[in-house]
Amino acid sequence: MPHDAIRTSIEGDIATILLDRAEKRNALSLPMWIALGEAFAAASANTALRAVIVRGAGEEAFCAGADIAAFATERGTPEREAVYGRELHGAFHAIRTCLHPTIAACSGWTMGGGCGIATMCDFRVGSPATRMGIPARNLGIFYAYDEIDPIMQIVGHAVAAEILIEGRVFTGEEALAKGLLSRLVADGTVHAEAEALARRIAQGSPLSARFHKRALQQLRGELPITEADRQAEGSFAYTQDFTNAARAFVEKRKPVFEGK
């Protein structure tokens, strides 16, 4: 499902996937999530590549997450939740399992699903102006086991609890100190550093990079999750609490969503 706000460009052996919706801080609608997963799947299938960068349009935001204003039509019933959850998981999975090393250029707002995208990547470059967090608690929604796992692997239990339960939003300096960012550079230079990092990676053996990436993930082993856990997770996917919280949040933030 191609989307004009998810665009891939290739320069030599480096691909850049652009989230091109600056007027909404690059927030993703459901069709955009689907297109994002397809873009990473296509990059993974291109064995001529050596690195993949994902970035947002402009300097203000990498990605503000899911387009909450679209939840009224994209979510809110068991059937819609099932579709949304499946496609969201598919997009995250395509990013995490991409054949090539992946770099998130976390310029500015890197929130919610945007933070999720970043944690699926191998490297995260930010600046002091970067803001990282996952405010899922405000909507009464949750991250699935498979999406929580990379966060745990990156920052550990204590910081993951700050992110998911307390709802902390970290500055760039805090995110670096917590291990959420791989490196911190000056404001306005995040995209340039992401490109320089991709070029440094591309100078090495692609077979070596691919093996080490896969080995680091495989050494994690299987998630200690039973089928009963999976079923219980699914039972939380649609609740009246979510519907009420999401509607209230959308109404409260409507001026922001409409660019006022």
C-alpha atoms as a printed R data frame, in Angstrom:
    type eleno elety resid chain resno       x       y      z
1   ATOM     1    CA   MET     A     1   0.000   0.000  0.000
2   ATOM     2    CA   PRO     A     2   2.178   2.914 -1.222
3   ATOM     3    CA   HIS     A     3   1.707   6.253  0.529
4   ATOM     4    CA   ASP     A     4   2.970   9.644 -0.611
5   ATOM     5    CA   ALA     A     5   4.041  10.529  2.957
6   ATOM     6    CA   ILE     A     6   6.352   7.493  3.213
7   ATOM     7    CA   ARG     A     7   9.122   7.951  0.696
8   ATOM     8    CA   THR     A     8  12.330   5.992  0.125
9   ATOM     9    CA   SER     A     9  15.386   7.443 -1.556
10  ATOM    10    CA   ILE     A    10  18.605   5.570 -2.263
11  ATOM    11    CA   GLU     A    11  22.039   7.122 -2.590
12  ATOM    12    CA   GLY     A    12  24.692   4.564 -3.384
13  ATOM    13    CA   ASP     A    13  24.312   1.777 -0.829
14  ATOM    14    CA   ILE     A    14  22.342   3.785  1.745
15  ATOM    15    CA   ALA     A    15  18.538   4.050  1.805
16  ATOM    16    CA   THR     A    16  16.662   6.828  3.576
17  ATOM    17    CA   ILE     A    17  13.014   6.321  4.506
18  ATOM    18    CA   LEU     A    18  11.327   9.682  5.033
19  ATOM    19    CA   LEU     A    19   8.211  10.261  7.130
20  ATOM    20    CA   ASP     A    20   6.945  13.258  5.185
21  ATOM    21    CA   ARG     A    21   4.139  14.825  7.193
22  ATOM    22    CA   ALA     A    22   5.787  17.776  8.905
23  ATOM    23    CA   GLU     A    23   2.497  19.635  9.435
24  ATOM    24    CA   LYS     A    24   1.488  16.894 11.907
25  ATOM    25    CA   ARG     A    25   4.955  16.291 13.333
26  ATOM    26    CA   ASN     A    26   5.163  13.264 11.037
27  ATOM    27    CA   ALA     A    27   2.419  11.417 12.909
28  ATOM    28    CA   LEU     A    28   1.403   8.169 11.206
29  ATOM    29    CA   SER     A    29  -2.069   7.145 10.121
30  ATOM    30    CA   LEU     A    30  -2.845   3.451  9.673
31  ATOM    31    CA   PRO     A    31  -2.125   3.532  5.902
32  ATOM    32    CA   MET     A    32   1.214   5.166  6.710
33  ATOM    33    CA   TRP     A    33   2.084   2.430  9.226
34  ATOM    34    CA   ILE     A    34   1.359  -0.162  6.546
35  ATOM    35    CA   ALA     A    35   3.471   1.722  3.985
36  ATOM    36    CA   LEU     A    36   6.305   2.101  6.501
37  ATOM    37    CA   GLY     A    37   6.423  -1.651  7.052
38  ATOM    38    CA   GLU     A    38   6.433  -2.226  3.313
39  ATOM    39    CA   ALA     A    39   9.238   0.308  2.844
40  ATOM    40    CA   PHE     A    40  11.438  -1.505  5.361
41  ATOM    41    CA   ALA     A    41  10.574  -4.882  3.856
42  ATOM    42    CA   ALA     A    42  11.609  -3.570  0.426
43  ATOM    43    CA   ALA     A    43  14.857  -2.167  1.839
44  ATOM    44    CA   SER     A    44  15.574  -5.488  3.534
45  ATOM    45    CA   ALA     A    45  15.098  -7.309  0.223
46  ATOM    46    CA   ASN     A    46  17.598  -5.023 -1.517
47  ATOM    47    CA   THR     A    47  20.901  -6.761 -0.846
48  ATOM    48    CA   ALA     A    48  22.838  -3.953 -2.535
49  ATOM    49    CA   LEU     A    49  22.147  -1.734  0.470
50  ATOM    50    CA   ARG     A    50  24.439  -1.496  3.495
51  ATOM    51    CA   ALA     A    51  22.449   0.768  5.830
52  ATOM    52    CA   VAL     A    52  18.974   2.263  6.222
53  ATOM    53    CA   ILE     A    53  18.140   5.630  7.777
54  ATOM    54    CA   VAL     A    54  14.637   6.534  8.925
55  ATOM    55    CA   ARG     A    55  13.950  10.217  9.557
56  ATOM    56    CA   GLY     A    56  11.130  12.734  9.699
57  ATOM    57    CA   ALA     A    57  10.579  15.743  7.497
58  ATOM    58    CA   GLY     A    58  11.943  18.952  9.007
59  ATOM    59    CA   GLU     A    59  13.856  19.454 12.238
60  ATOM    60    CA   GLU     A    60  10.934  19.778 14.661
61  ATOM    61    CA   ALA     A    61   9.981  16.114 14.807
62  ATOM    62    CA   PHE     A    62  11.228  12.657 13.964
63  ATOM    63    CA   CYS     A    63   7.751  11.276 14.551
64  ATOM    64    CA   ALA     A    64   5.078  12.242 17.066
65  ATOM    65    CA   GLY     A    65   3.712   8.689 16.919
66  ATOM    66    CA   ALA     A    66   0.333   7.507 15.737
67  ATOM    67    CA   ASP     A    67  -2.132  10.048 14.368
68  ATOM    68    CA   ILE     A    68  -4.437  10.094 17.379
69  ATOM    69    CA   ALA     A    69  -6.933  12.300 15.573
70  ATOM    70    CA   ALA     A    70  -7.532   9.366 13.188
71  ATOM    71    CA   PHE     A    71  -8.334   6.928 16.007
72  ATOM    72    CA   ALA     A    72 -12.047   7.706 15.741
73  ATOM    73    CA   THR     A    73 -12.150   5.942 12.385
74  ATOM    74    CA   GLU     A    74  -9.141   3.617 12.635
75  ATOM    75    CA   ARG     A    75  -9.716   2.194 16.125
76  ATOM    76    CA   GLY     A    76 -12.419   1.880 18.750
77  ATOM    77    CA   THR     A    77 -14.069  -1.487 17.956
78  ATOM    78    CA   PRO     A    78 -12.742  -5.022 18.479
79  ATOM    79    CA   GLU     A    79 -12.513  -5.522 14.715
80  ATOM    80    CA   ARG     A    80 -10.639  -2.276 14.094
81  ATOM    81    CA   GLU     A    81  -8.349  -2.911 17.047
82  ATOM    82    CA   ALA     A    82  -7.447  -6.326 15.633
83  ATOM    83    CA   VAL     A    83  -6.530  -4.826 12.257
84  ATOM    84    CA   TYR     A    84  -4.674  -1.884 13.760
85  ATOM    85    CA   GLY     A    85  -2.716  -4.083 16.143
86  ATOM    86    CA   ARG     A    86  -1.754  -6.516 13.390
87  ATOM    87    CA   GLU     A    87  -0.545  -3.802 11.017
88  ATOM    88    CA   LEU     A    88   1.297  -1.897 13.741
89  ATOM    89    CA   HIS     A    89   3.084  -5.060 14.836
90  ATOM    90    CA   GLY     A    90   3.916  -5.838 11.208
91  ATOM    91    CA   ALA     A    91   5.518  -2.426 10.735
92  ATOM    92    CA   PHE     A    92   7.574  -2.700 13.922
93  ATOM    93    CA   HIS     A    93   8.627  -6.235 13.022
94  ATOM    94    CA   ALA     A    94   9.767  -5.153  9.551
95  ATOM    95    CA   ILE     A    95  11.924  -2.434 11.093
96  ATOM    96    CA   ARG     A    96  13.466  -4.646 13.769
97  ATOM    97    CA   THR     A    97  14.195  -7.529 11.416
98  ATOM    98    CA   CYS     A    98  15.523  -5.419  8.534
99  ATOM    99    CA   LEU     A    99  18.531  -7.170  7.006
100 ATOM   100    CA   HIS     A   100  20.660  -4.027  7.161
101 ATOM   101    CA   PRO     A   101  21.799  -1.873 10.092
102 ATOM   102    CA   THR     A   102  19.141   0.761 10.782
103 ATOM   103    CA   ILE     A   103  19.535   4.304 12.087
104 ATOM   104    CA   ALA     A   104  16.786   6.513 13.521
105 ATOM   105    CA   ALA     A   105  17.506  10.236 13.133
106 ATOM   106    CA   CYS     A   106  15.658  11.422 16.244
107 ATOM   107    CA   SER     A   107  15.471  15.138 15.569
108 ATOM   108    CA   GLY     A   108  12.971  16.826 17.898
109 ATOM   109    CA   TRP     A   109   9.770  15.037 18.914
110 ATOM   110    CA   THR     A   110  10.243  11.268 19.077
111 ATOM   111    CA   MET     A   111   7.105  10.292 20.902
112 ATOM   112    CA   GLY     A   112   4.751   7.329 21.204
113 ATOM   113    CA   GLY     A   113   4.979   5.208 18.086
114 ATOM   114    CA   GLY     A   114   7.859   7.403 16.963
115 ATOM   115    CA   CYS     A   115   9.824   6.324 20.017
116 ATOM   116    CA   GLY     A   116   8.732   2.779 19.218
117 ATOM   117    CA   ILE     A   117  10.136   3.073 15.698
118 ATOM   118    CA   ALA     A   118  13.409   4.399 17.096
119 ATOM   119    CA   THR     A   119  13.770   1.534 19.582
120 ATOM   120    CA   MET     A   120  13.320  -0.962 16.747
121 ATOM   121    CA   CYS     A   121  16.407   0.513 15.072
122 ATOM   122    CA   ASP     A   122  20.012  -0.425 15.786
123 ATOM   123    CA   PHE     A   123  21.178   3.168 16.306
124 ATOM   124    CA   ARG     A   124  19.398   6.299 17.556
125 ATOM   125    CA   VAL     A   125  20.965   9.714 16.981
126 ATOM   126    CA   GLY     A   126  19.529  12.720 18.813
127 ATOM   127    CA   SER     A   127  20.322  16.206 20.084
128 ATOM   128    CA   PRO     A   128  19.501  18.280 23.179
129 ATOM   129    CA   ALA     A   129  16.216  19.305 21.505
130 ATOM   130    CA   THR     A   130  15.146  15.655 21.158
131 ATOM   131    CA   ARG     A   131  12.168  14.603 23.289
132 ATOM   132    CA   MET     A   132  11.581  10.880 23.757
133 ATOM   133    CA   GLY     A   133   8.695   9.182 25.489
134 ATOM   134    CA   ILE     A   134   5.698   6.863 25.134
135 ATOM   135    CA   PRO     A   135   2.526   8.433 26.597
136 ATOM   136    CA   ALA     A   136   0.378   5.338 26.024
137 ATOM   137    CA   ARG     A   137  -0.948   5.559 29.588
138 ATOM   138    CA   ASN     A   138  -2.753   8.798 28.695
139 ATOM   139    CA   LEU     A   139  -4.866   6.897 26.175
140 ATOM   140    CA   GLY     A   140  -5.491   3.761 28.201
141 ATOM   141    CA   ILE     A   141  -3.620   1.722 25.592
142 ATOM   142    CA   PHE     A   142  -0.541  -0.465 25.919
143 ATOM   143    CA   TYR     A   143   2.523  -1.687 24.105
144 ATOM   144    CA   ALA     A   144   2.538  -5.373 23.202
145 ATOM   145    CA   TYR     A   145   5.191  -7.771 24.493
146 ATOM   146    CA   ASP     A   146   7.109  -7.735 21.224
147 ATOM   147    CA   GLU     A   147   7.265  -3.941 21.219
148 ATOM   148    CA   ILE     A   148   8.297  -3.708 24.882
149 ATOM   149    CA   ASP     A   149  11.135  -6.212 24.483
150 ATOM   150    CA   PRO     A   150  13.516  -3.988 22.473
151 ATOM   151    CA   ILE     A   151  12.941  -1.167 24.958
152 ATOM   152    CA   MET     A   152  13.901  -3.546 27.775
153 ATOM   153    CA   GLN     A   153  16.954  -4.690 25.843
154 ATOM   154    CA   ILE     A   154  18.091  -1.114 25.322
155 ATOM   155    CA   VAL     A   155  17.446   0.515 28.696
156 ATOM   156    CA   GLY     A   156  16.553  -2.235 31.188
157 ATOM   157    CA   HIS     A   157  13.604  -2.670 33.536
158 ATOM   158    CA   ALA     A   158  13.922   0.496 35.617
159 ATOM   159    CA   VAL     A   159  14.028   2.934 32.711
160 ATOM   160    CA   ALA     A   160  11.393   0.968 30.768
161 ATOM   161    CA   ALA     A   161   9.106   1.429 33.791
162 ATOM   162    CA   GLU     A   162   9.791   5.171 33.731
163 ATOM   163    CA   ILE     A   163   8.870   5.288 30.066
164 ATOM   164    CA   LEU     A   164   5.794   3.049 30.071
165 ATOM   165    CA   ILE     A   165   4.313   3.342 33.558
166 ATOM   166    CA   GLU     A   166   5.383   6.775 34.780
167 ATOM   167    CA   GLY     A   167   5.134   8.242 31.287
168 ATOM   168    CA   ARG     A   168   8.428  10.139 31.502
169 ATOM   169    CA   VAL     A   169   9.472  12.265 28.545
170 ATOM   170    CA   PHE     A   170  13.252  12.553 28.308
171 ATOM   171    CA   THR     A   171  15.308  15.405 26.920
172 ATOM   172    CA   GLY     A   172  18.121  14.483 24.562
173 ATOM   173    CA   GLU     A   173  20.677  14.605 27.374
174 ATOM   174    CA   GLU     A   174  18.505  12.429 29.613
175 ATOM   175    CA   ALA     A   175  17.825   9.958 26.803
176 ATOM   176    CA   LEU     A   176  21.571   9.592 26.209
177 ATOM   177    CA   ALA     A   177  22.237   9.096 29.929
178 ATOM   178    CA   LYS     A   178  19.485   6.455 30.110
179 ATOM   179    CA   GLY     A   179  20.881   4.627 27.062
180 ATOM   180    CA   LEU     A   180  17.825   5.390 24.966
181 ATOM   181    CA   LEU     A   181  19.928   7.378 22.481
182 ATOM   182    CA   SER     A   182  23.093   5.918 20.976
183 ATOM   183    CA   ARG     A   183  24.711   9.329 20.661
184 ATOM   184    CA   LEU     A   184  24.018  13.021 21.115
185 ATOM   185    CA   VAL     A   185  25.053  15.722 18.634
186 ATOM   186    CA   ALA     A   186  24.389  19.453 18.351
187 ATOM   187    CA   ASP     A   187  20.901  20.668 17.516
188 ATOM   188    CA   GLY     A   188  20.406  20.905 13.781
189 ATOM   189    CA   THR     A   189  23.018  18.242 12.992
190 ATOM   190    CA   VAL     A   190  21.058  15.051 13.707
191 ATOM   191    CA   HIS     A   191  20.329  14.253 10.068
192 ATOM   192    CA   ALA     A   192  23.919  14.946  9.029
193 ATOM   193    CA   GLU     A   193  25.270  12.670 11.773
194 ATOM   194    CA   ALA     A   194  22.804   9.907 10.858
195 ATOM   195    CA   GLU     A   195  24.072  10.076  7.272
196 ATOM   196    CA   ALA     A   196  27.713  10.099  8.410
197 ATOM   197    CA   LEU     A   197  27.041   7.084 10.650
198 ATOM   198    CA   ALA     A   198  25.425   5.246  7.733
199 ATOM   199    CA   ARG     A   199  28.474   5.955  5.577
200 ATOM   200    CA   ARG     A   200  30.814   4.654  8.283
201 ATOM   201    CA   ILE     A   201  28.760   1.468  8.546
202 ATOM   202    CA   ALA     A   202  28.742   1.112  4.762
203 ATOM   203    CA   GLN     A   203  32.540   1.161  4.706
204 ATOM   204    CA   GLY     A   204  32.608  -2.176  6.536
205 ATOM   205    CA   SER     A   205  31.735  -5.612  5.272
206 ATOM   206    CA   PRO     A   206  27.958  -5.915  4.779
207 ATOM   207    CA   LEU     A   207  28.094  -9.637  5.550
208 ATOM   208    CA   SER     A   208  29.820  -8.916  8.857
209 ATOM   209    CA   ALA     A   209  27.296  -6.214  9.777
210 ATOM   210    CA   ARG     A   210  24.339  -8.441  8.887
211 ATOM   211    CA   PHE     A   211  25.697 -11.384 10.869
212 ATOM   212    CA   HIS     A   212  26.440  -9.305 13.952
213 ATOM   213    CA   LYS     A   213  23.008  -7.681 13.822
214 ATOM   214    CA   ARG     A   214  21.301 -11.045 13.567
215 ATOM   215    CA   ALA     A   215  23.506 -12.568 16.271
216 ATOM   216    CA   LEU     A   216  22.749  -9.764 18.711
217 ATOM   217    CA   GLN     A   217  19.034 -10.354 18.214
218 ATOM   218    CA   GLN     A   218  19.215 -14.147 18.308
219 ATOM   219    CA   LEU     A   219  21.217 -14.150 21.532
220 ATOM   220    CA   ARG     A   220  18.161 -12.579 23.134
221 ATOM   221    CA   GLY     A   221  16.428 -15.925 22.667
222 ATOM   222    CA   GLU     A   222  12.680 -16.497 22.588
223 ATOM   223    CA   LEU     A   223  10.460 -14.226 24.632
224 ATOM   224    CA   PRO     A   224   9.371 -15.945 27.866
225 ATOM   225    CA   ILE     A   225   5.726 -15.561 26.863
226 ATOM   226    CA   THR     A   226   3.164 -18.365 26.908
227 ATOM   227    CA   GLU     A   227   0.151 -18.740 24.645
228 ATOM   228    CA   ALA     A   228  -2.022 -17.847 27.627
229 ATOM   229    CA   ASP     A   229  -0.039 -14.622 27.959
230 ATOM   230    CA   ARG     A   230  -0.684 -13.859 24.306
231 ATOM   231    CA   GLN     A   231  -4.406 -14.434 24.696
232 ATOM   232    CA   ALA     A   232  -4.509 -12.241 27.786
233 ATOM   233    CA   GLU     A   233  -2.650  -9.532 25.875
234 ATOM   234    CA   GLY     A   234  -5.262  -9.695 23.147
235 ATOM   235    CA   SER     A   235  -8.103  -9.321 25.632
236 ATOM   236    CA   PHE     A   236  -6.768  -5.885 26.589
237 ATOM   237    CA   ALA     A   237  -6.715  -4.646 23.006
238 ATOM   238    CA   TYR     A   238 -10.196  -3.145 23.184
239 ATOM   239    CA   THR     A   239 -11.735  -1.689 26.303
240 ATOM   240    CA   GLN     A   240 -14.274   0.998 27.028
241 ATOM   241    CA   ASP     A   241 -11.591   2.775 29.029
242 ATOM   242    CA   PHE     A   242  -9.536   3.131 25.854
243 ATOM   243    CA   THR     A   243 -12.466   4.513 23.890
244 ATOM   244    CA   ASN     A   244 -13.331   7.095 26.536
245 ATOM   245    CA   ALA     A   245  -9.709   8.113 27.150
246 ATOM   246    CA   ALA     A   246  -8.905   8.394 23.456
247 ATOM   247    CA   ARG     A   247 -11.956  10.548 22.750
248 ATOM   248    CA   ALA     A   248 -11.182  12.834 25.691
249 ATOM   249    CA   PHE     A   249  -7.546  13.131 24.618
250 ATOM   250    CA   VAL     A   250  -8.489  13.937 21.022
251 ATOM   251    CA   GLU     A   251 -10.941  16.632 22.120
252 ATOM   252    CA   LYS     A   252  -8.384  18.180 24.446
253 ATOM   253    CA   ARG     A   253  -5.659  18.189 21.807
254 ATOM   254    CA   LYS     A   254  -7.809  18.994 18.777
255 ATOM   255    CA   PRO     A   255  -6.318  22.504 18.298
256 ATOM   256    CA   VAL     A   256  -2.845  20.934 18.127
257 ATOM   257    CA   PHE     A   257  -3.953  18.243 15.689
258 ATOM   258    CA   GLU     A   258  -5.571  20.900 13.473
259 ATOM   259    CA   GLY     A   259  -2.423  23.035 13.548
260 ATOM   260    CA   LYS     A   260  -4.007  25.909 15.493
